[in-house]
Amino acid sequence: MTVGSNMHQTLSSLEGAAANLQSFALETQDQEAKKMYNNMHQQLQNLNKDLRNRVNYVEGQEPQYTIEQ
């Protein structure tokens, strides 16, 4: 697996985990759990944004790592 495909796979995993946390927050009635899930969701969103920026940079520098979507 190439660096590019590894980074894209990680992005997909982060997006899936963030979606799960958002879903957990919507489903629970426990306000402390809701707050925790929302906080963790936001942290993953920030990580996703940072990794997306890195992927864009790497693909700009090394076009062979670009994955066709």
Secondary structure, DSSP 8 states (H G I E B T S, - for coil): --HHHHHHHHHHHHHHHHHHHHHHHHH---HHHHHHHHHHHHHHHHHHHHHHHHHHHHHHH-GGG----
